[in-house]
Amino acid sequence: MFNDFKIEDYLTKRYEWEELTSNFNIPEEHRQGTVNSLEWFIKNGHKANSLRNGFDKAMQIANLILGDIHGSSKETTKRV
């Protein structure tokens, strides 16, 4: 599951993502750094949050975590 991350790395990045997005416009069910929430954020997070401070960093972290979880067999969707 975690190809390159140690569990501590994952938890640290997840916490950082949750802190960065704490004031973002995100539905309550997607506020925790779960796989489903990170996928939702990558797909929909830009709609109301792209101009917020920390958005690019939060997107980078979400892509990093999901890229590691899914491995090279599944690429995460990036916002263009």
LUMROMI-161403 format. One record per residue: residue in one letter; x, y, z of N, C-alpha, C, O, CB in turn. Coordinates in Angstrom, 2 decimals, padded with zeros to 5 digits. Glycine has a CB too. Example, Ala and Ser with C-alpha at 12.3 -4.5 7.8 and 13.67 -1.06 7.14 Angstrom:
% residues 2
R	a	013.19	-005.69	007.80	012.30	-004.50	007.80	013.20	-003.30	007.80	014.24	-003.32	008.46	011.31	-004.47	009.05;
R	s	012.85	-002.25	007.08	013.67	-001.06	007.14	012.90	000.03	007.87	013.41	001.14	008.04	014.08	-000.60	005.72;
//
This chain:
% residues 80
R	m	000.82	-001.20	000.00	000.00	000.00	000.00	000.86	001.25	000.00	000.71	002.08	-000.90	-000.93	000.00	001.20;
R	f	001.74	001.42	000.96	002.57	002.60	001.03	003.94	002.26	000.45	004.82	001.78	001.16	002.70	003.12	002.48;
R	n	004.11	002.51	-000.84	005.31	002.10	-001.55	006.56	002.76	-001.00	007.52	002.07	-000.65	005.16	002.42	-003.01;
R	d	006.57	004.08	-000.93	007.78	004.80	-000.53	007.65	005.43	000.85	008.66	005.73	001.48	008.09	005.86	-001.54;
R	f	006.45	005.62	001.33	006.22	006.26	002.62	006.31	005.26	003.75	005.90	004.11	003.63	004.87	006.95	002.64;
R	k	006.86	005.71	004.85	006.70	004.99	006.11	005.39	005.49	006.69	004.92	006.56	006.30	007.93	005.22	007.11;
R	i	004.82	004.77	007.58	003.53	005.18	008.16	003.63	006.55	008.81	002.69	007.34	008.77	003.05	004.13	009.20;
R	e	004.77	006.85	009.41	004.97	008.16	010.04	004.92	009.27	009.00	004.38	010.35	009.25	006.31	008.20	010.80;
R	d	005.50	009.01	007.83	005.49	010.00	006.75	004.06	010.26	006.28	003.66	011.40	006.07	006.37	009.53	005.58;
R	y	003.31	009.18	006.11	001.93	009.32	005.67	001.13	010.13	006.68	000.41	011.06	006.31	001.29	007.94	005.47;
R	l	001.25	009.79	007.95	000.48	010.50	008.99	000.88	011.97	009.08	000.03	012.83	009.29	000.68	009.83	010.36;
R	t	002.16	012.26	008.91	002.62	013.64	008.93	002.04	014.43	007.77	001.55	015.55	007.95	004.15	013.70	008.90;
R	k	002.10	013.85	006.57	001.55	014.52	005.38	000.03	014.67	005.49	-000.52	015.70	005.11	001.92	013.75	004.10;
R	r	-000.62	013.66	005.99	-002.07	013.73	006.15	-002.44	014.85	007.12	-003.37	015.61	006.86	-002.63	012.38	006.66;
R	y	-001.73	014.94	008.23	-001.98	016.01	009.20	-001.72	017.38	008.57	-002.50	018.32	008.77	-001.08	015.82	010.45;
R	e	-000.64	017.49	007.83	-000.33	018.76	007.16	-001.44	019.15	006.19	-001.84	020.31	006.14	001.02	018.67	006.41;
R	w	-001.96	018.17	005.42	-003.06	018.44	004.49	-004.30	018.90	005.25	-004.96	019.86	004.85	-003.37	017.18	003.64;
R	e	-004.63	018.21	006.36	-005.80	018.57	007.14	-005.67	019.98	007.72	-006.66	020.72	007.76	-006.01	017.56	008.27;
R	e	-004.49	020.36	008.16	-004.26	021.71	008.69	-004.37	022.76	007.59	-005.01	023.79	007.78	-002.87	021.79	009.36;
R	l	-003.77	022.49	006.44	-003.83	023.44	005.33	-005.26	023.67	004.87	-005.62	024.79	004.51	-002.99	022.93	004.15;
R	t	-006.07	022.64	004.88	-007.43	022.74	004.34	-008.49	023.02	005.40	-009.68	023.01	005.10	-007.78	021.46	003.63;
R	s	-008.08	023.27	006.62	-009.05	023.45	007.71	-010.01	024.61	007.47	-011.15	024.57	007.95	-008.33	023.66	009.02;
R	n	-009.59	025.63	006.74	-010.47	026.78	006.46	-010.96	026.79	005.02	-011.52	027.79	004.56	-009.73	028.08	006.76;
R	f	-010.75	025.70	004.31	-011.21	025.61	002.92	-012.69	025.27	002.89	-013.26	024.78	003.87	-010.40	024.56	002.14;
R	n	-013.30	025.54	001.75	-014.70	025.19	001.53	-014.76	023.74	001.06	-014.68	023.45	-000.13	-015.38	026.16	000.48;
R	i	-014.89	022.83	002.04	-014.91	021.39	001.78	-016.08	020.80	002.56	-016.27	021.13	003.73	-013.55	020.71	002.20;
R	p	-016.87	019.95	001.93	-017.98	019.31	002.67	-017.46	018.57	003.91	-016.36	018.01	003.90	-018.74	018.33	001.75;
R	e	-018.24	018.58	004.95	-017.84	017.98	006.22	-017.35	016.54	006.07	-016.39	016.14	006.72	-019.00	018.01	007.20;
R	e	-018.00	015.77	005.21	-017.62	014.37	005.05	-016.27	014.19	004.36	-015.75	013.07	004.29	-018.69	013.64	004.26;
R	h	-015.68	015.27	003.84	-014.39	015.19	003.16	-013.30	015.97	003.89	-012.27	016.30	003.30	-014.52	015.69	001.74;
R	r	-013.52	016.28	005.14	-012.55	017.07	005.90	-011.37	016.25	006.42	-010.29	016.81	006.62	-013.23	017.74	007.06;
R	q	-011.54	014.98	006.65	-010.44	014.15	007.12	-009.61	013.66	005.95	-010.12	013.52	004.83	-010.96	012.96	007.95;
R	g	-008.36	013.39	006.19	-007.44	013.01	005.12	-007.54	011.55	004.70	-006.53	010.85	004.62	-006.06	013.29	005.54;
R	t	-008.75	011.10	004.43	-008.92	009.73	003.94	-008.67	009.69	002.43	-008.62	010.73	001.78	-010.35	009.20	004.27;
R	v	-008.51	008.50	001.90	-008.29	008.35	000.46	-009.45	008.98	-000.31	-009.22	009.71	-001.27	-008.14	006.86	000.08;
R	n	-010.68	008.70	000.09	-011.84	009.27	-000.60	-011.84	010.79	-000.53	-012.19	011.45	-001.51	-013.14	008.72	000.00;
R	s	-011.46	011.34	000.61	-011.43	012.80	000.75	-010.35	013.42	-000.11	-010.57	014.47	-000.72	-011.22	013.18	002.21;
R	l	-009.19	012.80	-000.16	-008.11	013.32	-000.99	-008.48	013.25	-002.47	-008.19	014.17	-003.23	-006.81	012.55	-000.73;
R	e	-009.12	012.16	-002.87	-009.59	012.04	-004.25	-010.63	013.10	-004.56	-010.61	013.69	-005.64	-010.16	010.64	-004.51;
R	w	-011.55	013.35	-003.63	-012.56	014.39	-003.82	-011.87	015.74	-003.97	-012.22	016.53	-004.85	-013.55	014.41	-002.64;
R	f	-010.90	016.01	-003.12	-010.19	017.29	-003.16	-009.49	017.50	-004.49	-009.56	018.59	-005.05	-009.18	017.37	-002.01;
R	i	-008.81	016.49	-005.00	-008.12	016.61	-006.28	-009.11	016.89	-007.41	-008.83	017.69	-008.30	-007.32	015.33	-006.58;
R	k	-010.25	016.25	-007.36	-011.25	016.41	-008.42	-012.07	017.70	-008.27	-012.38	018.34	-009.27	-012.19	015.22	-008.43;
R	n	-012.42	018.08	-007.04	-013.37	019.17	-006.83	-012.85	020.35	-006.02	-013.48	021.41	-005.99	-014.56	018.64	-006.18;
R	g	-011.72	020.19	-005.37	-011.24	021.21	-004.43	-010.95	022.56	-005.04	-011.05	023.57	-004.36	-010.03	020.72	-003.78;
R	h	-010.60	022.59	-006.31	-010.26	023.85	-006.96	-011.46	024.78	-007.13	-011.29	025.99	-007.26	-009.65	023.57	-008.31;
R	k	-012.67	024.23	-007.13	-013.86	025.02	-007.45	-014.06	026.20	-006.50	-014.42	027.29	-006.95	-015.09	024.14	-007.40;
R	a	-013.83	026.02	-005.23	-014.05	027.11	-004.28	-012.80	027.45	-003.48	-012.85	028.28	-002.57	-015.17	026.75	-003.33;
R	n	-011.68	026.83	-003.81	-010.50	026.99	-002.97	-009.22	027.37	-003.69	-008.20	027.59	-003.03	-010.27	025.77	-002.23;
R	s	-009.23	027.45	-005.00	-007.99	027.62	-005.76	-007.26	028.92	-005.44	-006.05	029.01	-005.66	-008.28	027.55	-007.23;
R	l	-007.95	029.91	-004.95	-007.31	031.19	-004.63	-006.92	031.30	-003.16	-006.36	032.32	-002.75	-008.24	032.34	-004.99;
R	r	-007.19	030.29	-002.38	-006.87	030.32	-000.95	-005.39	030.04	-000.72	-004.75	029.30	-001.47	-007.72	029.29	-000.18;
R	n	-004.86	030.67	000.33	-003.47	030.40	000.71	-003.33	028.93	001.06	-004.14	028.37	001.81	-003.04	031.30	001.91;
R	g	-002.31	028.31	000.54	-002.03	026.91	000.83	-002.68	025.92	-000.11	-002.47	024.71	000.02	-002.47	026.61	002.20;
R	f	-003.47	026.41	-001.07	-004.16	025.48	-001.97	-003.17	024.63	-002.77	-003.32	023.41	-002.85	-005.06	026.25	-002.91;
R	d	-002.18	025.27	-003.37	-001.23	024.52	-004.20	-000.48	023.47	-003.37	-000.25	022.36	-003.84	-000.24	025.47	-004.87;
R	k	-000.08	023.84	-002.16	000.60	022.90	-001.29	-000.32	021.75	-000.90	000.11	020.60	-000.88	001.12	023.62	-000.03;
R	a	-001.58	022.05	-000.59	-002.55	021.00	-000.24	-002.77	020.06	-001.42	-002.87	018.85	-001.22	-003.90	021.63	000.20;
R	m	-002.83	020.59	-002.62	-003.00	019.76	-003.82	-001.77	018.89	-004.03	-001.88	017.72	-004.39	-003.25	020.64	-005.06;
R	q	-000.60	019.45	-003.81	000.65	018.70	-003.96	000.69	017.54	-002.96	001.07	016.42	-003.33	001.87	019.62	-003.75;
R	i	000.31	017.79	-001.73	000.30	016.74	-000.70	-000.71	015.66	-001.05	-000.41	014.47	-000.93	-000.02	017.34	000.68;
R	a	-001.91	016.05	-001.48	-002.94	015.07	-001.84	-002.44	014.18	-002.98	-002.61	012.96	-002.92	-004.25	015.79	-002.26;
R	n	-001.83	014.76	-003.99	-001.29	013.98	-005.11	-000.15	013.08	-004.66	-000.02	011.95	-005.13	-000.81	014.90	-006.22;
R	l	000.69	013.57	-003.76	001.81	012.79	-003.25	001.32	011.56	-002.48	001.80	010.45	-002.71	002.69	013.65	-002.34;
R	i	000.37	011.77	-001.58	-000.17	010.66	-000.78	-000.86	009.64	-001.69	-000.58	008.44	-001.60	-001.15	011.18	000.29;
R	l	-001.74	010.11	-002.55	-002.47	009.17	-003.41	-001.56	008.49	-004.41	-001.76	007.32	-004.73	-003.58	009.90	-004.14;
R	g	-000.57	009.20	-004.90	000.38	008.59	-005.82	001.13	007.45	-005.15	001.41	006.43	-005.77	001.36	009.63	-006.34;
R	d	001.45	007.63	-003.89	002.15	006.58	-003.17	001.23	005.41	-002.85	001.63	004.25	-002.95	002.75	007.13	-001.88;
R	i	000.00	005.71	-002.48	-000.96	004.64	-002.15	-001.30	003.82	-003.39	-001.28	002.59	-003.35	-002.25	005.24	-001.54;
R	h	-001.60	004.51	-004.50	-002.01	003.81	-005.71	-000.83	003.25	-006.49	-001.00	002.36	-007.32	-002.80	004.74	-006.59;
R	g	000.35	003.76	-006.24	001.53	003.30	-006.95	001.51	003.73	-008.40	000.67	004.52	-008.82	001.63	001.80	-006.87;
R	s	002.44	003.22	-009.15	002.57	003.63	-010.55	001.49	003.04	-011.43	001.35	003.45	-012.58	003.93	003.22	-011.07;
R	s	000.71	002.08	-010.91	-000.32	001.47	-011.74	-001.53	002.37	-011.94	-002.32	002.16	-012.86	-000.75	000.16	-011.13;
R	k	-001.69	003.37	-011.08	-002.82	004.29	-011.21	-002.34	005.69	-010.91	-001.90	005.97	-009.79	-004.00	003.88	-010.27;
R	e	-002.41	006.56	-011.88	-002.01	007.94	-011.68	-003.18	008.73	-011.14	-004.33	008.47	-011.50	-001.48	008.55	-012.97;
R	t	-002.89	009.69	-010.29	-003.96	010.55	-009.78	-004.24	011.64	-010.80	-003.37	012.00	-011.60	-003.57	011.16	-008.41;
R	t	-005.44	012.16	-010.78	-005.84	013.22	-011.69	-005.29	014.54	-011.19	-005.42	014.86	-010.01	-007.38	013.28	-011.83;
R	k	-004.67	015.28	-012.07	-004.14	016.60	-011.71	-004.99	017.67	-012.35	-005.47	017.52	-013.47	-002.67	016.75	-012.14;
R	r	-005.17	018.75	-011.61	-005.92	019.89	-012.10	-005.08	020.61	-013.14	-003.89	020.83	-012.93	-006.33	020.85	-010.95;
R	v	-005.68	020.98	-014.24	-004.96	021.68	-015.30	-005.29	023.14	-015.27	-004.79	023.91	-016.09	-005.29	021.10	-016.68;
//
